Amino acid sequence: MSTEADSALRLMIVDDRVEDAEAIVSGLRNAGIAVRPSRPESDEELGRLAANQTIDLVLAARNATLVPFAQVMQRVAETGRDLPVIALVDALDEAAYVESILAGARTVALRHAPQQLLTSVREAWTDRDARRNLRRLEARVRETERRCDALIDSSRDPIAYIHEGMHIRANAAYLEMFGYEQFEDIEGISLLDMVAPQHVESFKALLKSLAKGEPPPPRHEIEARDIDGNAFPAAMEFTTAQYEGEPCLQVVFRRRELIDPDLALELEELRHRDQVTNLLNRPAFLRALEDAVDGAAQADRQYGFLMIEPDHHHQLLADIGLDHADDLLAAAASRLQSMLGDGTTAARYAGHTLAVLLPGHDYHATAAAAERIREGFAAHVFEIDDRSSVITVSVGGVQVGEKIANVGQVLARATRALESASGTGGNRSEIFDPSATDRVEEERIQAWVTRLRGALDEDGFLLHYQPVINLQGDTAAVYEILLRLDGGDGELIAPGTFLQIAEDNGMLAEIDRYVVGRAIAAIGQRLREHRPTTLMVKISQASLDGDALPAFIGEQLAAHQVPGEYLVLQLPESKVFTHLKATQAFAERIGRFDCRFALEQFGVGLDSFQLLTHLQPHLLKLDRSFTDDLAGNAENQERIAEIARRARQIGIRTIAEFVQDAASMSILFGADIDYVQGNFLAPAGPVMNYDFE
């Protein structure tokens, strides 16, 4: 799917029945895809949407009559954009399949086979993103080549590019060194012509070895010869490169009398080292990692890649003092080096993160090395200034092989593994192995399940409160509760990190119960302090089944002597649509206690107001996408005003969240939105201290 973590699929559905289109959208959302749908009902609307809106994918019914399939394909072709179309059919036959593909559809999907439809959507979206990213990369490569060309031209170092021993590019400094006026004078001339006769044979042998793929020497000293035959001592430096897509050698000539070899080597070594840890610095290490990834892709080599961070780093710094931060890092680097064998590359990757590249390691060897490092730190007493301390580390890693031969993927996977190891308590190692994804994923999930169970049993969750402010003059206190997990060391983990795991393991209903119980207790405390407060609580679809949560709410309201009107329970519009009967029953049950019900993420369905013919919530919270760059988005401004107007007509109040600036506030006020919230107004925090007066 899309490579951007928070991106939504902008989907156009061309189908005669809105109910069928909404069922498709709900199915995609239930599968974890965020969808921004649109549904044209005429050819004119289709043309307008295709021309003026950004669309990722089109689902077009073959049997549609409002906008026939052939017309859809014509409109898509007229846009001139890379807009994949999936033909939607009720039954698959050879003629319909062939006609759809010939018309330009990417594939054909069965309406009543949801898994096949889901797979088709994911593949078409992924392919579209891959094509888009390839075009971006090609543009970047062209731009990089132009910049490199300009940089070479402006360089004071004599630089040439050599292919099969012949010059294919040289800069002005190179031409000047050898006495040529323009590149045409040297184009196609052999590099051997730049070498004094007594060095020709040895230089031929060097060129042959380089042609076989052998690594070039760091420096090769010879006597060079200019256009007039004058010889001068020179040193050559070789780097493998590409020029206009062809593999070649970059050669840098330097006059030897200008170079102190010992000083040059010393400076080169210092350039690659981090001054605090004496390990490789990030740029040098990334070059080594790129070489390893290339080796894995082309020569079936294996490498282990590890990222290491001290646990509770902020607390450690508080204990030893900020002025000893470098001493702490240097001690950690020294300990790490003492546990590494020959051939291993270690570096300071970033901040207090260290990295290790282990050549020739399979998964088991990489995992064993990670555990050895973890245990080696835990068993060691560090002496920093006049303090002694045990420092544990979290280790995240990746098994670099043919299946993950991409630097970006390697770094992303290692970072994710490190965050997971640290986030589940620290003093752990976690290695991602592309060849054993299921096993690693199972271990990660089990660690999270154990942690979530501990948070439920030992009160490890934290509640933050964000003010919800009335724009119509009502000064009553209203807050939304935001759930956080205590990650230790002052770290707060947002629910997006763990809610999917909680859902997959049947823990959502327990988390809902936890939050609702503490919300009611907080309301009771505020009432006893003569500060009546309404709290809005998100719940999941897992709490819709049966009477367990409503019964619990009734018990807690009675125990804390809280009127139900101070508790508002929220569900996303997409979940309500797919659990409508259960939601109706739930709203009726909590209504017996006078509790309020709200729809959140409202307005992004194909016909959001259709839900309101079956359900009467007290509040509608608009989807956050409506307030994104609100001041510059006229379409969203119109949509917000329409939602507010229609909601007000039927007696439902509205909330706009994620308000980002004063201009948005003015627009929302003008649209008659009832409530607003967002960090621009007041961020969420652990206490309720906003002044609503």
Disulfide bonds with the S-S distance in Angstrom:
none
